[in-house]
Amino acid sequence: MIVYSFLPIVVIVVLTAVFALIGYTMKKGIVLQSLTCLLAVSCTVHEMETMTPVSAEDDVFYASMESYSAPDTRVYVDMGTLTSDGKFLTLWDAKDQISIFNQNTLNKQYEFLGETGANAGYFKKLSEGTGTGTSVDYVCAVYPYDKSNTSLNDAGVLTLTLPEKQKYRDGTFGLKANTMVSTTDGMYNLLRFKNVCGYLVLKLWGDNVTVSSIKLEGRNGELLSGKATMTPALDTDPTIKMKSSAKTSITLDCKNVTLGTDEAHATVFWLVVPPTRFKQGFTITVTDENGMVFIKETGQDRTVERNHVSTMTAIEVKPLDPKNVIYYTTSDKSIVTPDENAVFGESLTIISNDYIDDLRGVMVFNGNVTQIGDNAFANCEELTSMTIPDGVTTIGSYAFAGCHYLPSINIPKGVTDIGSCAFDCCWNLDNILLPSSVSYIGNNAFSDCHKLTGMTIPSNENLKDIYPYTFENCWALTSITIPENITSIWEGVFRGCTAMNSITVQAVTPPEHVSADTFEDTNDCPIYVPAESFSDYKNATDGWGDYASRIHTIDSPNHEIQGHAYVDMGTGLKWATINAEREDGAFLFVWADGKAAAESWGGNWRLPTKEEFEILKDKSRYTWTWASTNDGYIVESQIQGYVGNTIFLPTTGRFDSSPESTNLFDSMGYYWASTPGEEYGSYHLEFEDGEILLYPCHHEVAMGIRPVAD
């Protein structure tokens, strides 16, 4: 062990003894096995090398761990987390593997040659790398090795993946959970790894509780796992940025760990968390071996810093059967009291109903909740969310009627019956997904849901009727698809849906009971029917005859125009499935070429307008993904009847006079619109890091073209 020459001899002697007793938190965590009185001395000492670096060779590297001189950045596990036999917790594990980009962008695989528990040692190359091989002027190493999800691009941007699922390990974090990065100039094959993330330590205890998993989620949608990027730089701490496609949770797989039975003997769980500020706190969900669930939330602003441990106060875990509990929130933190005559299941009673930590209400029953009875939560205007338990099969009449400020609700898969006026006058309910199990929807079930934009009518053999006024005055509803299993559509079902753009009826035989007001005041939108039944609908003598001028045929099955495939996203346009390309296969065009390229496909292919891009932006869900050749967004329609229809917009990058423009292909997409800008150029769609924007650009910039057709 080498010490710095400016330290007095006596300090050297003391420090030598200290280092024999103290472990540092590095890759797998370290505990103090020394006397508490020695901690102050250890916290002021710089990292010591325990082995001499080898000379530069391509196939061998020497790696050590991060440490700091400042006591407030030193990471360690406190005395209470020592293993039962008093041993140090491990650092490197035998045969650990790392990715090394050795002055190029090839992802090479190296394996640790030392023993489990070492904090430094040699790594030897196992395989040549994958990637472009373009030269960079430094060496970058990443733990753990990941052939598919770790890459360094030509611009020097490192992409890595933080695990969504981590494995429990006694007193520390699990194998491959703690991502580390090292950057060196390559003069010596010496790697000093730095931790990318911070650590959240939970202390849990309970009476006869065995934990199967622990899930961490931010209460404001914080991104915690999945794809992240950073730009490696010499002699700097790693700073990562989560990609927009990253996940919002981390789950610790505990493999049935039995908790300590009191606070003094609480069991410690480590979660590796990217540097994150939880502005509205976070939620911990503990699931035991029997599927019982315990949820603990904190609303406090809390930050997890890189290379720091954040420890929560010990928590007593009391799991509940999730089928016995209704969770809810209210705008004023008030307790929701159900209607006194409401039935939730045979012989069920509420055994507790409390608003916990000013964060949410927990209504616990003495058995499984199987129904939300008639009038159960009618006119609860303060209700802002509710989780209906799995196992519920019936939502009664007026169950949520008049819950004016309820924005959304999840209906479990097992629900079969939704009673009359169940969600009547839920003015702010903006989206609802009905499971395929639903076989009955009563009249006025969703009438006067003024903000409802998304609705899927289930396609199953048991649902036959859409009863009167079911969707009356759903002013924001823009489209609907009525599946082929529906045999009756009664009066007033869609009356007053003034924003409707299209209605698709898939039944080959025209449904019965249609009247003059079934589709009244629906914006005179087209009604699409199967081509083979066009005459039957158009010439019908019942209520269908009142809509003869609005009836059109559903698109042909090949979905092509002039040999180019398209997808109907429900916006009134047919969107091409690929970008227009030049002869050399690229998808970038100057302004004139771009317009010509779209039109050169023939038919009525053209550039989309700014307004058409805005509709696509507002009426779709964007999910970032990685394709074989390009990153980009999967754009999924959220318009009723078109949910599930998707197109893929790759990261096209752009070309202009700036040298940086060629470095945008990994993260940014640019697409021309045909609408002129107010002062210059024309509008374009642009996306980067979760932001999707529309604004003008000069015509000399070259960018992507996605044709559309009317």
LINZI-V90659 format. One record per residue. RES is the residue in one small letter. SS is DSSP state (hx for helix, st for strand, lp for the rest). Layout:
RES & SS
RES & SS
This chain:
m & lp
i & lp
v & lp
y & lp
s & lp
f & lp
l & lp
p & lp
i & hx
v & hx
v & hx
i & hx
v & hx
v & hx
l & hx
t & hx
a & hx
v & hx
f & hx
a & hx
l & hx
i & st
g & lp
y & lp
t & lp
m & lp
k & lp
k & lp
g & lp
i & lp
v & st
l & st
q & lp
s & lp
l & lp
t & hx
c & hx
l & hx
l & hx
a & hx
v & hx
s & hx
c & lp
t & lp
v & lp
h & lp
e & lp
m & lp
e & lp
t & lp
m & lp
t & lp
p & lp
v & lp
s & lp
a & lp
e & st
d & lp
d & lp
v & st
f & st
y & st
a & st
s & st
m & lp
e & lp
s & lp
y & lp
s & lp
a & lp
p & hx
d & hx
t & hx
r & lp
v & lp
y & lp
v & st
d & lp
m & hx
g & hx
t & hx
l & lp
t & lp
s & lp
d & lp
g & lp
k & lp
f & lp
l & lp
t & lp
l & lp
w & lp
d & lp
a & lp
k & lp
d & lp
q & st
i & st
s & st
i & st
f & st
n & st
q & st
n & st
t & lp
l & lp
n & st
k & st
q & st
y & st
e & st
f & st
l & lp
g & lp
e & lp
t & lp
g & lp
a & lp
n & lp
a & lp
g & st
y & st
f & st
k & st
k & st
l & st
s & st
e & st
g & st
t & st
g & lp
t & lp
g & lp
t & lp
s & st
v & st
d & st
y & st
v & st
c & st
a & st
v & st
y & st
p & lp
y & lp
d & lp
k & lp
s & lp
n & lp
t & lp
s & st
l & st
n & lp
d & lp
a & lp
g & lp
v & st
l & st
t & st
l & st
t & st
l & st
p & lp
e & lp
k & st
q & st
k & st
y & lp
r & st
d & lp
g & lp
t & st
f & lp
g & lp
l & lp
k & lp
a & lp
n & lp
t & lp
m & st
v & st
s & st
t & st
t & st
d & lp
g & lp
m & lp
y & lp
n & lp
l & st
l & st
r & st
f & lp
k & st
n & st
v & lp
c & lp
g & st
y & st
l & st
v & st
l & st
k & st
l & st
w & st
g & lp
d & lp
n & lp
v & lp
t & st
v & st
s & st
s & st
i & st
k & st
l & st
e & st
g & st
r & lp
n & lp
g & lp
e & lp
l & lp
l & lp
s & st
g & st
k & st
a & st
t & st
m & st
t & st
p & lp
a & lp
l & lp
d & lp
t & lp
d & lp
p & lp
t & lp
i & lp
k & st
m & st
k & lp
s & lp
s & lp
a & lp
k & st
t & lp
s & st
i & st
t & st
l & st
d & st
c & st
k & st
n & st
v & st
t & st
l & lp
g & st
t & lp
d & lp
e & hx
a & hx
h & hx
a & lp
t & st
v & st
f & st
w & st
l & st
v & st
v & st
p & lp
p & lp
t & st
r & st
f & st
k & lp
q & lp
g & lp
f & st
t & st
i & st
t & st
v & st
t & st
d & st
e & lp
n & lp
g & lp
m & lp
v & st
f & st
i & st
k & st
e & st
t & st
g & lp
q & lp
d & lp
r & st
t & st
v & st
e & lp
r & lp
n & lp
h & lp
v & st
s & st
t & st
m & lp
t & lp
a & lp
i & st
e & st
v & lp
k & lp
p & lp
l & st
d & lp
p & hx
k & hx
n & hx
v & st
i & st
y & st
y & st
t & st
t & st
s & lp
d & lp
k & lp
s & lp
i & lp
v & lp
t & lp
p & lp
d & lp
e & lp
n & lp
a & lp
v & lp
f & lp
g & lp
e & lp
s & lp
l & lp
t & lp
i & st
i & st
s & st
n & st
d & st
y & st
i & st
d & lp
d & lp
l & lp
r & st
g & st
v & st
m & st
v & st
f & st
n & lp
g & lp
n & lp
v & lp
t & lp
q & st
i & st
g & lp
d & lp
n & lp
a & lp
f & lp
a & lp
n & lp
c & lp
e & lp
e & lp
l & st
t & st
s & st
m & st
t & st
i & lp
p & lp
d & lp
g & lp
v & lp
t & lp
t & st
i & st
g & lp
s & lp
y & lp
a & lp
f & lp
a & lp
g & lp
c & lp
h & lp
y & lp
l & lp
p & lp
s & st
i & lp
n & st
i & lp
p & lp
k & lp
g & lp
v & lp
t & lp
d & st
i & st
g & lp
s & lp
c & lp
a & lp
f & lp
d & lp
c & lp
c & lp
w & lp
n & lp
l & lp
d & lp
n & st
i & st
l & st
l & lp
p & lp
s & lp
s & lp
v & lp
s & lp
y & st
i & st
g & lp
n & lp
n & lp
a & lp
f & lp
s & lp
d & lp
c & lp
h & lp
k & lp
l & lp
t & lp
g & st
m & st
t & st
i & lp
p & lp
s & lp
n & lp
e & lp
n & lp
l & lp
k & lp
d & st
i & st
y & lp
p & lp
y & lp
t & lp
f & lp
e & lp
n & lp
c & lp
w & lp
a & lp
l & lp
t & lp
s & st
i & st
t & st
i & st
p & lp
e & lp
n & lp
i & lp
t & lp
s & st
i & st
w & lp
e & lp
g & lp
v & lp
f & lp
r & lp
g & lp
c & lp
t & lp
a & lp
m & lp
n & lp
s & st
i & st
t & st
v & st
q & lp
a & lp
v & lp
t & lp
p & lp
p & lp
e & st
h & lp
v & lp
s & lp
a & lp
d & lp
t & lp
f & lp
e & lp
d & lp
t & lp
n & lp
d & lp
c & lp
p & st
i & st
y & st
v & st
p & lp
a & hx
e & hx
s & hx
f & hx
s & hx
d & hx
y & hx
k & hx
n & lp
a & lp
t & lp
d & lp
g & hx
w & hx
g & hx
d & hx
y & hx
a & hx
s & hx
r & hx
i & st
h & st
t & st
i & lp
d & lp
s & lp
p & lp
n & lp
h & lp
e & st
i & st
q & lp
g & lp
h & st
a & st
y & st
v & st
d & st
m & lp
g & lp
t & lp
g & lp
l & lp
k & st
w & st
a & st
t & lp
i & lp
n & lp
a & lp
e & lp
r & lp
e & lp
d & lp
g & lp
a & lp
f & lp
l & lp
f & st
v & lp
w & hx
a & hx
d & hx
g & hx
k & hx
a & hx
a & hx
a & hx
e & hx
s & lp
w & lp
g & lp
g & lp
n & lp
w & lp
r & st
l & st
p & lp
t & lp
k & hx
e & hx
e & hx
f & hx
e & hx
i & hx
l & hx
k & hx
d & hx
k & lp
s & st
r & st
y & st
t & st
w & st
t & st
w & st
a & lp
s & lp
t & lp
n & lp
d & st
g & st
y & st
i & st
v & st
e & st
s & st
q & lp
i & lp
q & lp
g & lp
y & lp
v & lp
g & lp
n & lp
t & st
i & st
f & st
l & st
p & st
t & lp
t & lp
g & lp
r & lp
f & st
d & lp
s & lp
s & lp
p & hx
e & hx
s & hx
t & hx
n & hx
l & lp
f & lp
d & lp
s & lp
m & lp
g & st
y & st
y & st
w & st
a & st
s & st
t & st
p & st
g & lp
e & lp
e & lp
y & lp
g & lp
s & st
y & st
h & st
l & st
e & st
f & st
e & st
d & lp
g & lp
e & st
i & st
l & st
l & st
y & st
p & st
c & st
h & lp
h & lp
e & lp
v & lp
a & st
m & st
g & st
i & lp
r & lp
p & st
v & st
a & st
d & lp
